Amino acid sequence: MSEQDVPQSARSVAKAAWPTADPALVVQESVTCVVQVNGKVRDRLEVPPSIGEDELREQAMAAPGVVRALAGLGVQRVIVRPPKLVNIVAR
C-alpha cells in the first residue's frame, strides 16, 4: 500500500479521530471486599458491586479466615461498608 492510497486525514496521528468508549466494557463485574477481625485482615471476598449490607455480612461471617479468627470469641459488633469492607469486633 503506497502513501497515496491512504487518505490525508489518516496519515497523521494528530488528525486522527478519537476512539469511542463502550460503557458496557467499563462496568466492574466484581469487587474485592476486605474482611477484618479486630482490625487485622482475615479474608478477602470477591463480591458484586451491588451487594447488600445483610448479604455481605452473611458471606463475611461464613468466610474460612473469619471462622478461624473468631474461634472461642464472641462478636461484639459488625461494621459493614458495602461493597469494600467488613470489620468485626470480637472479645
PyMOL Python script that loads the backbone (N, CA, C, O; Angstrom):
from pymol import cmd

cmd.read_pdbstr("""\
ATOM      1  N   MET A   1       0.854  -1.167   0.000  1.00  0.00           N
ATOM      2  CA  MET A   1       0.000   0.000   0.000  1.00  0.00           C
ATOM      3  C   MET A   1       0.903   1.235   0.000  1.00  0.00           C
ATOM      4  O   MET A   1       1.792   1.364   0.842  1.00  0.00           O
ATOM      5  N   SER A   2       0.679   2.087  -0.898  1.00  0.00           N
ATOM      6  CA  SER A   2       1.504   3.286  -1.000  1.00  0.00           C
ATOM      7  C   SER A   2       0.881   4.420  -0.195  1.00  0.00           C
ATOM      8  O   SER A   2      -0.278   4.352   0.215  1.00  0.00           O
ATOM      9  N   GLU A   3       1.674   5.456   0.019  1.00  0.00           N
ATOM     10  CA  GLU A   3       1.208   6.602   0.803  1.00  0.00           C
ATOM     11  C   GLU A   3       0.070   7.335   0.105  1.00  0.00           C
ATOM     12  O   GLU A   3      -0.739   7.988   0.763  1.00  0.00           O
ATOM     13  N   GLN A   4      -0.002   7.235  -1.204  1.00  0.00           N
ATOM     14  CA  GLN A   4      -1.056   7.902  -1.962  1.00  0.00           C
ATOM     15  C   GLN A   4      -2.410   7.229  -1.761  1.00  0.00           C
ATOM     16  O   GLN A   4      -3.446   7.879  -1.901  1.00  0.00           O
ATOM     17  N   ASP A   5      -2.419   5.923  -1.432  1.00  0.00           N
ATOM     18  CA  ASP A   5      -3.678   5.200  -1.233  1.00  0.00           C
ATOM     19  C   ASP A   5      -4.336   5.537   0.102  1.00  0.00           C
ATOM     20  O   ASP A   5      -5.538   5.331   0.270  1.00  0.00           O
ATOM     21  N   VAL A   6      -3.564   6.047   1.042  1.00  0.00           N
ATOM     22  CA  VAL A   6      -4.082   6.373   2.375  1.00  0.00           C
ATOM     23  C   VAL A   6      -4.573   7.814   2.348  1.00  0.00           C
ATOM     24  O   VAL A   6      -3.851   8.701   1.893  1.00  0.00           O
ATOM     25  N   PRO A   7      -5.810   8.067   2.835  1.00  0.00           N
ATOM     26  CA  PRO A   7      -6.304   9.451   2.848  1.00  0.00           C
ATOM     27  C   PRO A   7      -5.437  10.344   3.739  1.00  0.00           C
ATOM     28  O   PRO A   7      -4.804   9.865   4.680  1.00  0.00           O
ATOM     29  N   GLN A   8      -5.413  11.607   3.442  1.00  0.00           N
ATOM     30  CA  GLN A   8      -4.587  12.579   4.165  1.00  0.00           C
ATOM     31  C   GLN A   8      -4.902  12.593   5.658  1.00  0.00           C
ATOM     32  O   GLN A   8      -3.990  12.718   6.476  1.00  0.00           O
ATOM     33  N   SER A   9      -6.184  12.466   6.029  1.00  0.00           N
ATOM     34  CA  SER A   9      -6.563  12.538   7.440  1.00  0.00           C
ATOM     35  C   SER A   9      -6.060  11.324   8.229  1.00  0.00           C
ATOM     36  O   SER A   9      -5.918  11.410   9.449  1.00  0.00           O
ATOM     37  N   ALA A  10      -5.792  10.218   7.575  1.00  0.00           N
ATOM     38  CA  ALA A  10      -5.336   9.023   8.276  1.00  0.00           C
ATOM     39  C   ALA A  10      -3.817   8.949   8.376  1.00  0.00           C
ATOM     40  O   ALA A  10      -3.303   8.046   9.036  1.00  0.00           O
ATOM     41  N   ARG A  11      -3.093   9.845   7.759  1.00  0.00           N
ATOM     42  CA  ARG A  11      -1.635   9.812   7.772  1.00  0.00           C
ATOM     43  C   ARG A  11      -1.048  10.379   9.058  1.00  0.00           C
ATOM     44  O   ARG A  11       0.084  10.048   9.410  1.00  0.00           O
ATOM     45  N   SER A  12      -1.778  11.212   9.756  1.00  0.00           N
ATOM     46  CA  SER A  12      -1.257  11.876  10.941  1.00  0.00           C
ATOM     47  C   SER A  12      -2.033  11.447  12.178  1.00  0.00           C
ATOM     48  O   SER A  12      -3.264  11.431  12.178  1.00  0.00           O
ATOM     49  N   VAL A  13      -1.309  11.105  13.219  1.00  0.00           N
ATOM     50  CA  VAL A  13      -1.948  10.745  14.481  1.00  0.00           C
ATOM     51  C   VAL A  13      -2.644  11.974  15.067  1.00  0.00           C
ATOM     52  O   VAL A  13      -3.690  11.841  15.701  1.00  0.00           O
ATOM     53  N   ALA A  14      -2.095  13.134  14.869  1.00  0.00           N
ATOM     54  CA  ALA A  14      -2.670  14.359  15.414  1.00  0.00           C
ATOM     55  C   ALA A  14      -4.033  14.666  14.810  1.00  0.00           C
ATOM     56  O   ALA A  14      -4.857  15.326  15.443  1.00  0.00           O
ATOM     57  N   LYS A  15      -4.276  14.198  13.600  1.00  0.00           N
ATOM     58  CA  LYS A  15      -5.541  14.484  12.934  1.00  0.00           C
ATOM     59  C   LYS A  15      -6.499  13.295  12.967  1.00  0.00           C
ATOM     60  O   LYS A  15      -7.611  13.383  12.446  1.00  0.00           O
ATOM     61  N   ALA A  16      -6.083  12.196  13.566  1.00  0.00           N
ATOM     62  CA  ALA A  16      -6.941  11.012  13.631  1.00  0.00           C
ATOM     63  C   ALA A  16      -8.070  11.242  14.625  1.00  0.00           C
ATOM     64  O   ALA A  16      -7.929  12.019  15.570  1.00  0.00           O
ATOM     65  N   ALA A  17      -9.174  10.572  14.410  1.00  0.00           N
ATOM     66  CA  ALA A  17     -10.332  10.697  15.306  1.00  0.00           C
ATOM     67  C   ALA A  17     -10.075   9.952  16.611  1.00  0.00           C
ATOM     68  O   ALA A  17      -9.376   8.938  16.631  1.00  0.00           O
ATOM     69  N   TRP A  18     -10.648  10.465  17.699  1.00  0.00           N
ATOM     70  CA  TRP A  18     -10.531   9.798  18.990  1.00  0.00           C
ATOM     71  C   TRP A  18     -11.372   8.532  18.971  1.00  0.00           C
ATOM     72  O   TRP A  18     -12.444   8.517  18.367  1.00  0.00           O
ATOM     73  N   PRO A  19     -10.909   7.470  19.620  1.00  0.00           N
ATOM     74  CA  PRO A  19     -11.741   6.266  19.698  1.00  0.00           C
ATOM     75  C   PRO A  19     -12.918   6.500  20.633  1.00  0.00           C
ATOM     76  O   PRO A  19     -12.828   7.306  21.559  1.00  0.00           O
ATOM     77  N   THR A  20     -14.002   5.811  20.398  1.00  0.00           N
ATOM     78  CA  THR A  20     -15.172   5.955  21.258  1.00  0.00           C
ATOM     79  C   THR A  20     -15.142   4.873  22.331  1.00  0.00           C
ATOM     80  O   THR A  20     -14.753   3.735  22.067  1.00  0.00           O
ATOM     81  N   ALA A  21     -15.548   5.234  23.524  1.00  0.00           N
ATOM     82  CA  ALA A  21     -15.563   4.295  24.650  1.00  0.00           C
ATOM     83  C   ALA A  21     -16.891   3.558  24.683  1.00  0.00           C
ATOM     84  O   ALA A  21     -17.944   4.134  24.407  1.00  0.00           O
ATOM     85  N   ASP A  22     -16.828   2.281  25.022  1.00  0.00           N
ATOM     86  CA  ASP A  22     -18.031   1.473  25.165  1.00  0.00           C
ATOM     87  C   ASP A  22     -18.347   1.367  26.651  1.00  0.00           C
ATOM     88  O   ASP A  22     -17.611   0.697  27.376  1.00  0.00           O
ATOM     89  N   PRO A  23     -19.426   2.011  27.138  1.00  0.00           N
ATOM     90  CA  PRO A  23     -19.744   1.993  28.575  1.00  0.00           C
ATOM     91  C   PRO A  23     -19.950   0.585  29.138  1.00  0.00           C
ATOM     92  O   PRO A  23     -19.739   0.365  30.331  1.00  0.00           O
ATOM     93  N   ALA A  24     -20.352  -0.356  28.312  1.00  0.00           N
ATOM     94  CA  ALA A  24     -20.572  -1.719  28.788  1.00  0.00           C
ATOM     95  C   ALA A  24     -19.259  -2.386  29.206  1.00  0.00           C
ATOM     96  O   ALA A  24     -19.258  -3.282  30.050  1.00  0.00           O
ATOM     97  N   LEU A  25     -18.162  -1.956  28.624  1.00  0.00           N
ATOM     98  CA  LEU A  25     -16.864  -2.553  28.958  1.00  0.00           C
ATOM     99  C   LEU A  25     -16.249  -1.960  30.225  1.00  0.00           C
ATOM    100  O   LEU A  25     -15.317  -2.543  30.779  1.00  0.00           O
ATOM    101  N   VAL A  26     -16.739  -0.834  30.688  1.00  0.00           N
ATOM    102  CA  VAL A  26     -16.179  -0.147  31.848  1.00  0.00           C
ATOM    103  C   VAL A  26     -16.789  -0.639  33.165  1.00  0.00           C
ATOM    104  O   VAL A  26     -16.201  -0.422  34.225  1.00  0.00           O
ATOM    105  N   VAL A  27     -17.927  -1.281  33.125  1.00  0.00           N
ATOM    106  CA  VAL A  27     -18.635  -1.723  34.321  1.00  0.00           C
ATOM    107  C   VAL A  27     -17.861  -2.853  35.011  1.00  0.00           C
ATOM    108  O   VAL A  27     -17.449  -3.818  34.369  1.00  0.00           O
ATOM    109  N   GLN A  28     -17.670  -2.716  36.331  1.00  0.00           N
ATOM    110  CA  GLN A  28     -16.992  -3.748  37.096  1.00  0.00           C
ATOM    111  C   GLN A  28     -17.963  -4.882  37.397  1.00  0.00           C
ATOM    112  O   GLN A  28     -19.111  -4.647  37.775  1.00  0.00           O
ATOM    113  N   GLU A  29     -17.489  -6.113  37.224  1.00  0.00           N
ATOM    114  CA  GLU A  29     -18.322  -7.268  37.497  1.00  0.00           C
ATOM    115  C   GLU A  29     -18.182  -7.740  38.934  1.00  0.00           C
ATOM    116  O   GLU A  29     -19.117  -8.303  39.504  1.00  0.00           O
ATOM    117  N   SER A  30     -17.002  -7.509  39.523  1.00  0.00           N
ATOM    118  CA  SER A  30     -16.812  -7.888  40.924  1.00  0.00           C
ATOM    119  C   SER A  30     -15.818  -6.941  41.587  1.00  0.00           C
ATOM    120  O   SER A  30     -15.000  -6.299  40.929  1.00  0.00           O
ATOM    121  N   VAL A  31     -15.919  -6.875  42.909  1.00  0.00           N
ATOM    122  CA  VAL A  31     -15.073  -6.003  43.715  1.00  0.00           C
ATOM    123  C   VAL A  31     -14.487  -6.859  44.846  1.00  0.00           C
ATOM    124  O   VAL A  31     -15.131  -7.795  45.320  1.00  0.00           O
ATOM    125  N   THR A  32     -13.275  -6.533  45.268  1.00  0.00           N
ATOM    126  CA  THR A  32     -12.670  -7.252  46.386  1.00  0.00           C
ATOM    127  C   THR A  32     -13.075  -6.583  47.689  1.00  0.00           C
ATOM    128  O   THR A  32     -12.840  -5.392  47.893  1.00  0.00           O
ATOM    129  N   CYS A  33     -13.687  -7.366  48.564  1.00  0.00           N
ATOM    130  CA  CYS A  33     -14.098  -6.879  49.873  1.00  0.00           C
ATOM    131  C   CYS A  33     -13.117  -7.413  50.918  1.00  0.00           C
ATOM    132  O   CYS A  33     -12.847  -8.613  50.967  1.00  0.00           O
ATOM    133  N   VAL A  34     -12.595  -6.533  51.736  1.00  0.00           N
ATOM    134  CA  VAL A  34     -11.667  -6.919  52.797  1.00  0.00           C
ATOM    135  C   VAL A  34     -12.466  -7.190  54.064  1.00  0.00           C
ATOM    136  O   VAL A  34     -13.318  -6.394  54.459  1.00  0.00           O
ATOM    137  N   VAL A  35     -12.179  -8.331  54.699  1.00  0.00           N
ATOM    138  CA  VAL A  35     -12.861  -8.684  55.941  1.00  0.00           C
ATOM    139  C   VAL A  35     -11.829  -8.661  57.060  1.00  0.00           C
ATOM    140  O   VAL A  35     -10.834  -9.385  57.012  1.00  0.00           O
ATOM    141  N   GLN A  36     -12.071  -7.824  58.071  1.00  0.00           N
ATOM    142  CA  GLN A  36     -11.149  -7.675  59.199  1.00  0.00           C
ATOM    143  C   GLN A  36     -11.800  -8.202  60.472  1.00  0.00           C
ATOM    144  O   GLN A  36     -13.008  -8.083  60.676  1.00  0.00           O
ATOM    145  N   VAL A  37     -10.958  -8.787  61.322  1.00  0.00           N
ATOM    146  CA  VAL A  37     -11.386  -9.172  62.663  1.00  0.00           C
ATOM    147  C   VAL A  37     -10.443  -8.464  63.624  1.00  0.00           C
ATOM    148  O   VAL A  37      -9.236  -8.704  63.599  1.00  0.00           O
ATOM    149  N   ASN A  38     -10.982  -7.598  64.468  1.00  0.00           N
ATOM    150  CA  ASN A  38     -10.202  -6.789  65.400  1.00  0.00           C
ATOM    151  C   ASN A  38      -9.096  -6.009  64.684  1.00  0.00           C
ATOM    152  O   ASN A  38      -7.975  -5.901  65.183  1.00  0.00           O
ATOM    153  N   GLY A  39      -9.426  -5.470  63.515  1.00  0.00           N
ATOM    154  CA  GLY A  39      -8.508  -4.613  62.785  1.00  0.00           C
ATOM    155  C   GLY A  39      -7.472  -5.329  61.942  1.00  0.00           C
ATOM    156  O   GLY A  39      -6.661  -4.670  61.291  1.00  0.00           O
ATOM    157  N   LYS A  40      -7.465  -6.656  61.928  1.00  0.00           N
ATOM    158  CA  LYS A  40      -6.499  -7.411  61.127  1.00  0.00           C
ATOM    159  C   LYS A  40      -7.226  -8.106  59.986  1.00  0.00           C
ATOM    160  O   LYS A  40      -8.283  -8.705  60.183  1.00  0.00           O
ATOM    161  N   VAL A  41      -6.646  -8.021  58.787  1.00  0.00           N
ATOM    162  CA  VAL A  41      -7.264  -8.634  57.619  1.00  0.00           C
ATOM    163  C   VAL A  41      -7.227 -10.149  57.782  1.00  0.00           C
ATOM    164  O   VAL A  41      -6.163 -10.740  57.966  1.00  0.00           O
ATOM    165  N   ARG A  42      -8.399 -10.767  57.712  1.00  0.00           N
ATOM    166  CA  ARG A  42      -8.504 -12.218  57.883  1.00  0.00           C
ATOM    167  C   ARG A  42      -8.970 -12.914  56.610  1.00  0.00           C
ATOM    168  O   ARG A  42      -8.751 -14.115  56.449  1.00  0.00           O
ATOM    169  N   ASP A  43      -9.608 -12.179  55.706  1.00  0.00           N
ATOM    170  CA  ASP A  43     -10.081 -12.790  54.465  1.00  0.00           C
ATOM    171  C   ASP A  43     -10.395 -11.707  53.443  1.00  0.00           C
ATOM    172  O   ASP A  43     -10.538 -10.532  53.780  1.00  0.00           O
ATOM    173  N   ARG A  44     -10.499 -12.127  52.194  1.00  0.00           N
ATOM    174  CA  ARG A  44     -10.926 -11.249  51.106  1.00  0.00           C
ATOM    175  C   ARG A  44     -12.001 -11.983  50.320  1.00  0.00           C
ATOM    176  O   ARG A  44     -11.879 -13.180  50.062  1.00  0.00           O
ATOM    177  N   LEU A  45     -13.042 -11.275  49.944  1.00  0.00           N
ATOM    178  CA  LEU A  45     -14.151 -11.863  49.205  1.00  0.00           C
ATOM    179  C   LEU A  45     -14.328 -11.132  47.882  1.00  0.00           C
ATOM    180  O   LEU A  45     -14.199  -9.909  47.824  1.00  0.00           O
ATOM    181  N   GLU A  46     -14.620 -11.868  46.829  1.00  0.00           N
ATOM    182  CA  GLU A  46     -14.982 -11.265  45.543  1.00  0.00           C
ATOM    183  C   GLU A  46     -16.499 -11.179  45.515  1.00  0.00           C
ATOM    184  O   GLU A  46     -17.181 -12.204  45.514  1.00  0.00           O
ATOM    185  N   VAL A  47     -17.032  -9.959  45.491  1.00  0.00           N
ATOM    186  CA  VAL A  47     -18.477  -9.743  45.550  1.00  0.00           C
ATOM    187  C   VAL A  47     -18.901  -8.797  44.434  1.00  0.00           C
ATOM    188  O   VAL A  47     -18.083  -8.029  43.928  1.00  0.00           O
ATOM    189  N   PRO A  48     -20.186  -8.850  44.043  1.00  0.00           N
ATOM    190  CA  PRO A  48     -20.674  -7.884  43.048  1.00  0.00           C
ATOM    191  C   PRO A  48     -20.750  -6.486  43.672  1.00  0.00           C
ATOM    192  O   PRO A  48     -20.987  -6.366  44.874  1.00  0.00           O
ATOM    193  N   PRO A  49     -20.555  -5.440  42.885  1.00  0.00           N
ATOM    194  CA  PRO A  49     -20.596  -4.079  43.422  1.00  0.00           C
ATOM    195  C   PRO A  49     -21.957  -3.694  44.006  1.00  0.00           C
ATOM    196  O   PRO A  49     -22.037  -2.772  44.817  1.00  0.00           O
ATOM    197  N   SER A  50     -23.003  -4.371  43.616  1.00  0.00           N
ATOM    198  CA  SER A  50     -24.342  -4.016  44.079  1.00  0.00           C
ATOM    199  C   SER A  50     -24.796  -4.844  45.283  1.00  0.00           C
ATOM    200  O   SER A  50     -25.986  -4.856  45.598  1.00  0.00           O
ATOM    201  N   ILE A  51     -23.886  -5.528  45.956  1.00  0.00           N
ATOM    202  CA  ILE A  51     -24.250  -6.402  47.070  1.00  0.00           C
ATOM    203  C   ILE A  51     -24.840  -5.590  48.222  1.00  0.00           C
ATOM    204  O   ILE A  51     -24.420  -4.462  48.484  1.00  0.00           O
ATOM    205  N   GLY A  52     -25.809  -6.176  48.895  1.00  0.00           N
ATOM    206  CA  GLY A  52     -26.455  -5.513  50.024  1.00  0.00           C
ATOM    207  C   GLY A  52     -25.689  -5.747  51.320  1.00  0.00           C
ATOM    208  O   GLY A  52     -24.846  -6.639  51.413  1.00  0.00           O
ATOM    209  N   GLU A  53     -26.000  -4.935  52.304  1.00  0.00           N
ATOM    210  CA  GLU A  53     -25.309  -4.994  53.595  1.00  0.00           C
ATOM    211  C   GLU A  53     -25.526  -6.336  54.305  1.00  0.00           C
ATOM    212  O   GLU A  53     -24.576  -6.919  54.826  1.00  0.00           O
ATOM    213  N   ASP A  54     -26.755  -6.819  54.326  1.00  0.00           N
ATOM    214  CA  ASP A  54     -27.056  -8.071  55.027  1.00  0.00           C
ATOM    215  C   ASP A  54     -26.390  -9.269  54.360  1.00  0.00           C
ATOM    216  O   ASP A  54     -25.845 -10.139  55.039  1.00  0.00           O
ATOM    217  N   GLU A  55     -26.436  -9.313  53.034  1.00  0.00           N
ATOM    218  CA  GLU A  55     -25.823 -10.426  52.306  1.00  0.00           C
ATOM    219  C   GLU A  55     -24.306 -10.429  52.487  1.00  0.00           C
ATOM    220  O   GLU A  55     -23.704 -11.490  52.651  1.00  0.00           O
ATOM    221  N   LEU A  56     -23.691  -9.255  52.459  1.00  0.00           N
ATOM    222  CA  LEU A  56     -22.248  -9.159  52.657  1.00  0.00           C
ATOM    223  C   LEU A  56     -21.865  -9.598  54.071  1.00  0.00           C
ATOM    224  O   LEU A  56     -20.852 -10.271  54.261  1.00  0.00           O
ATOM    225  N   ARG A  57     -22.666  -9.221  55.048  1.00  0.00           N
ATOM    226  CA  ARG A  57     -22.412  -9.634  56.433  1.00  0.00           C
ATOM    227  C   ARG A  57     -22.437 -11.163  56.555  1.00  0.00           C
ATOM    228  O   ARG A  57     -21.573 -11.752  57.204  1.00  0.00           O
ATOM    229  N   GLU A  58     -23.429 -11.800  55.927  1.00  0.00           N
ATOM    230  CA  GLU A  58     -23.538 -13.259  55.978  1.00  0.00           C
ATOM    231  C   GLU A  58     -22.332 -13.934  55.330  1.00  0.00           C
ATOM    232  O   GLU A  58     -21.785 -14.893  55.874  1.00  0.00           O
ATOM    233  N   GLN A  59     -21.922 -13.432  54.170  1.00  0.00           N
ATOM    234  CA  GLN A  59     -20.766 -14.017  53.487  1.00  0.00           C
ATOM    235  C   GLN A  59     -19.496 -13.836  54.306  1.00  0.00           C
ATOM    236  O   GLN A  59     -18.670 -14.746  54.378  1.00  0.00           O
ATOM    237  N   ALA A  60     -19.331 -12.670  54.922  1.00  0.00           N
ATOM    238  CA  ALA A  60     -18.137 -12.396  55.715  1.00  0.00           C
ATOM    239  C   ALA A  60     -18.073 -13.293  56.945  1.00  0.00           C
ATOM    240  O   ALA A  60     -17.009 -13.813  57.282  1.00  0.00           O
ATOM    241  N   MET A  61     -19.192 -13.471  57.607  1.00  0.00           N
ATOM    242  CA  MET A  61     -19.212 -14.307  58.814  1.00  0.00           C
ATOM    243  C   MET A  61     -18.958 -15.774  58.497  1.00  0.00           C
ATOM    244  O   MET A  61     -18.506 -16.520  59.365  1.00  0.00           O
ATOM    245  N   ALA A  62     -19.241 -16.203  57.267  1.00  0.00           N
ATOM    246  CA  ALA A  62     -19.033 -17.589  56.856  1.00  0.00           C
ATOM    247  C   ALA A  62     -17.666 -17.826  56.216  1.00  0.00           C
ATOM    248  O   ALA A  62     -17.324 -18.969  55.911  1.00  0.00           O
ATOM    249  N   ALA A  63     -16.881 -16.776  56.006  1.00  0.00           N
ATOM    250  CA  ALA A  63     -15.562 -16.922  55.372  1.00  0.00           C
ATOM    251  C   ALA A  63     -14.629 -17.743  56.272  1.00  0.00           C
ATOM    252  O   ALA A  63     -14.630 -17.563  57.490  1.00  0.00           O
ATOM    253  N   PRO A  64     -13.840 -18.634  55.685  1.00  0.00           N
ATOM    254  CA  PRO A  64     -12.979 -19.517  56.478  1.00  0.00           C
ATOM    255  C   PRO A  64     -11.995 -18.784  57.399  1.00  0.00           C
ATOM    256  O   PRO A  64     -11.795 -19.204  58.538  1.00  0.00           O
ATOM    257  N   GLY A  65     -11.391 -17.714  56.929  1.00  0.00           N
ATOM    258  CA  GLY A  65     -10.449 -16.963  57.759  1.00  0.00           C
ATOM    259  C   GLY A  65     -11.119 -16.313  58.954  1.00  0.00           C
ATOM    260  O   GLY A  65     -10.517 -16.199  60.022  1.00  0.00           O
ATOM    261  N   VAL A  66     -12.340 -15.895  58.783  1.00  0.00           N
ATOM    262  CA  VAL A  66     -13.094 -15.261  59.871  1.00  0.00           C
ATOM    263  C   VAL A  66     -13.515 -16.306  60.897  1.00  0.00           C
ATOM    264  O   VAL A  66     -13.436 -16.066  62.102  1.00  0.00           O
ATOM    265  N   VAL A  67     -13.957 -17.454  60.425  1.00  0.00           N
ATOM    266  CA  VAL A  67     -14.372 -18.526  61.332  1.00  0.00           C
ATOM    267  C   VAL A  67     -13.192 -18.944  62.210  1.00  0.00           C
ATOM    268  O   VAL A  67     -13.356 -19.150  63.413  1.00  0.00           O
ATOM    269  N   ARG A  68     -12.000 -19.072  61.612  1.00  0.00           N
ATOM    270  CA  ARG A  68     -10.797 -19.409  62.398  1.00  0.00           C
ATOM    271  C   ARG A  68     -10.478 -18.322  63.419  1.00  0.00           C
ATOM    272  O   ARG A  68     -10.162 -18.628  64.569  1.00  0.00           O
ATOM    273  N   ALA A  69     -10.556 -17.055  63.012  1.00  0.00           N
ATOM    274  CA  ALA A  69     -10.203 -15.950  63.901  1.00  0.00           C
ATOM    275  C   ALA A  69     -11.199 -15.776  65.034  1.00  0.00           C
ATOM    276  O   ALA A  69     -10.839 -15.286  66.104  1.00  0.00           O
ATOM    277  N   LEU A  70     -12.444 -16.170  64.815  1.00  0.00           N
ATOM    278  CA  LEU A  70     -13.481 -15.995  65.834  1.00  0.00           C
ATOM    279  C   LEU A  70     -13.631 -17.205  66.748  1.00  0.00           C
ATOM    280  O   LEU A  70     -14.499 -17.204  67.621  1.00  0.00           O
ATOM    281  N   ALA A  71     -12.822 -18.217  66.575  1.00  0.00           N
ATOM    282  CA  ALA A  71     -12.948 -19.431  67.384  1.00  0.00           C
ATOM    283  C   ALA A  71     -12.834 -19.080  68.865  1.00  0.00           C
ATOM    284  O   ALA A  71     -11.792 -18.606  69.317  1.00  0.00           O
ATOM    285  N   GLY A  72     -13.897 -19.313  69.609  1.00  0.00           N
ATOM    286  CA  GLY A  72     -13.908 -19.056  71.044  1.00  0.00           C
ATOM    287  C   GLY A  72     -14.166 -17.612  71.429  1.00  0.00           C
ATOM    288  O   GLY A  72     -14.182 -17.297  72.619  1.00  0.00           O
ATOM    289  N   LEU A  73     -14.369 -16.722  70.465  1.00  0.00           N
ATOM    290  CA  LEU A  73     -14.627 -15.313  70.769  1.00  0.00           C
ATOM    291  C   LEU A  73     -16.080 -14.971  70.463  1.00  0.00           C
ATOM    292  O   LEU A  73     -16.701 -15.568  69.584  1.00  0.00           O
ATOM    293  N   GLY A  74     -16.602 -14.019  71.189  1.00  0.00           N
ATOM    294  CA  GLY A  74     -17.952 -13.535  70.926  1.00  0.00           C
ATOM    295  C   GLY A  74     -17.898 -12.274  70.085  1.00  0.00           C
ATOM    296  O   GLY A  74     -17.039 -11.417  70.293  1.00  0.00           O
ATOM    297  N   VAL A  75     -18.802 -12.161  69.148  1.00  0.00           N
ATOM    298  CA  VAL A  75     -18.854 -10.985  68.279  1.00  0.00           C
ATOM    299  C   VAL A  75     -19.546  -9.863  69.034  1.00  0.00           C
ATOM    300  O   VAL A  75     -20.685 -10.008  69.478  1.00  0.00           O
ATOM    301  N   GLN A  76     -18.844  -8.737  69.176  1.00  0.00           N
ATOM    302  CA  GLN A  76     -19.401  -7.587  69.867  1.00  0.00           C
ATOM    303  C   GLN A  76     -20.088  -6.639  68.887  1.00  0.00           C
ATOM    304  O   GLN A  76     -21.150  -6.088  69.178  1.00  0.00           O
ATOM    305  N   ARG A  77     -19.457  -6.456  67.702  1.00  0.00           N
ATOM    306  CA  ARG A  77     -20.007  -5.509  66.738  1.00  0.00           C
ATOM    307  C   ARG A  77     -19.533  -5.888  65.338  1.00  0.00           C
ATOM    308  O   ARG A  77     -18.412  -6.363  65.161  1.00  0.00           O
ATOM    309  N   VAL A  78     -20.397  -5.674  64.345  1.00  0.00           N
ATOM    310  CA  VAL A  78     -20.048  -5.904  62.942  1.00  0.00           C
ATOM    311  C   VAL A  78     -20.324  -4.617  62.183  1.00  0.00           C
ATOM    312  O   VAL A  78     -21.455  -4.132  62.158  1.00  0.00           O
ATOM    313  N   ILE A  79     -19.288  -4.065  61.564  1.00  0.00           N
ATOM    314  CA  ILE A  79     -19.410  -2.828  60.790  1.00  0.00           C
ATOM    315  C   ILE A  79     -19.287  -3.203  59.316  1.00  0.00           C
ATOM    316  O   ILE A  79     -18.273  -3.759  58.894  1.00  0.00           O
ATOM    317  N   VAL A  80     -20.322  -2.896  58.536  1.00  0.00           N
ATOM    318  CA  VAL A  80     -20.348  -3.267  57.122  1.00  0.00           C
ATOM    319  C   VAL A  80     -20.421  -2.007  56.282  1.00  0.00           C
ATOM    320  O   VAL A  80     -21.301  -1.169  56.481  1.00  0.00           O
ATOM    321  N   ARG A  81     -19.501  -1.874  55.347  1.00  0.00           N
ATOM    322  CA  ARG A  81     -19.486  -0.767  54.382  1.00  0.00           C
ATOM    323  C   ARG A  81     -19.414  -1.373  52.985  1.00  0.00           C
ATOM    324  O   ARG A  81     -18.336  -1.470  52.397  1.00  0.00           O
ATOM    325  N   PRO A  82     -20.596  -1.790  52.444  1.00  0.00           N
ATOM    326  CA  PRO A  82     -20.595  -2.474  51.153  1.00  0.00           C
ATOM    327  C   PRO A  82     -20.122  -1.551  50.039  1.00  0.00           C
ATOM    328  O   PRO A  82     -20.377  -0.348  50.097  1.00  0.00           O
ATOM    329  N   PRO A  83     -19.463  -2.061  49.060  1.00  0.00           N
ATOM    330  CA  PRO A  83     -19.024  -3.440  48.871  1.00  0.00           C
ATOM    331  C   PRO A  83     -17.565  -3.676  49.258  1.00  0.00           C
ATOM    332  O   PRO A  83     -17.016  -4.723  48.918  1.00  0.00           O
ATOM    333  N   LYS A  84     -16.926  -2.749  49.948  1.00  0.00           N
ATOM    334  CA  LYS A  84     -15.476  -2.821  50.145  1.00  0.00           C
ATOM    335  C   LYS A  84     -14.981  -3.373  51.477  1.00  0.00           C
ATOM    336  O   LYS A  84     -13.887  -3.934  51.529  1.00  0.00           O
ATOM    337  N   LEU A  85     -15.747  -3.232  52.551  1.00  0.00           N
ATOM    338  CA  LEU A  85     -15.188  -3.521  53.868  1.00  0.00           C
ATOM    339  C   LEU A  85     -16.206  -4.126  54.835  1.00  0.00           C
ATOM    340  O   LEU A  85     -17.366  -3.717  54.885  1.00  0.00           O
ATOM    341  N   VAL A  86     -15.734  -5.114  55.602  1.00  0.00           N
ATOM    342  CA  VAL A  86     -16.483  -5.637  56.748  1.00  0.00           C
ATOM    343  C   VAL A  86     -15.479  -5.707  57.884  1.00  0.00           C
ATOM    344  O   VAL A  86     -14.415  -6.310  57.742  1.00  0.00           O
ATOM    345  N   ASN A  87     -15.814  -5.089  59.016  1.00  0.00           N
ATOM    346  CA  ASN A  87     -14.942  -5.082  60.172  1.00  0.00           C
ATOM    347  C   ASN A  87     -15.714  -5.700  61.340  1.00  0.00           C
ATOM    348  O   ASN A  87     -16.803  -5.252  61.697  1.00  0.00           O
ATOM    349  N   ILE A  88     -15.120  -6.736  61.919  1.00  0.00           N
ATOM    350  CA  ILE A  88     -15.776  -7.463  63.031  1.00  0.00           C
ATOM    351  C   ILE A  88     -14.979  -7.216  64.297  1.00  0.00           C
ATOM    352  O   ILE A  88     -13.772  -7.451  64.338  1.00  0.00           O
ATOM    353  N   VAL A  89     -15.661  -6.741  65.333  1.00  0.00           N
ATOM    354  CA  VAL A  89     -15.028  -6.523  66.628  1.00  0.00           C
ATOM    355  C   VAL A  89     -15.453  -7.677  67.530  1.00  0.00           C
ATOM    356  O   VAL A  89     -16.643  -7.900  67.752  1.00  0.00           O
ATOM    357  N   ALA A  90     -14.464  -8.405  68.044  1.00  0.00           N
ATOM    358  CA  ALA A  90     -14.757  -9.584  68.863  1.00  0.00           C
ATOM    359  C   ALA A  90     -13.967  -9.515  70.158  1.00  0.00           C
ATOM    360  O   ALA A  90     -12.895  -8.913  70.217  1.00  0.00           O
ATOM    361  N   ARG A  91     -14.517 -10.146  71.204  1.00  0.00           N
ATOM    362  CA  ARG A  91     -13.837 -10.224  72.507  1.00  0.00           C
ATOM    363  C   ARG A  91     -13.937 -11.611  73.042  1.00  0.00           C
ATOM    364  O   ARG A  91     -13.431 -11.891  74.129  1.00  0.00           O
TER     365      ARG A  91
END
""", "prot")
cmd.dss("prot")
cmd.show_as("cartoon", "prot")
cmd.util.cbc("prot")
cmd.orient("prot")
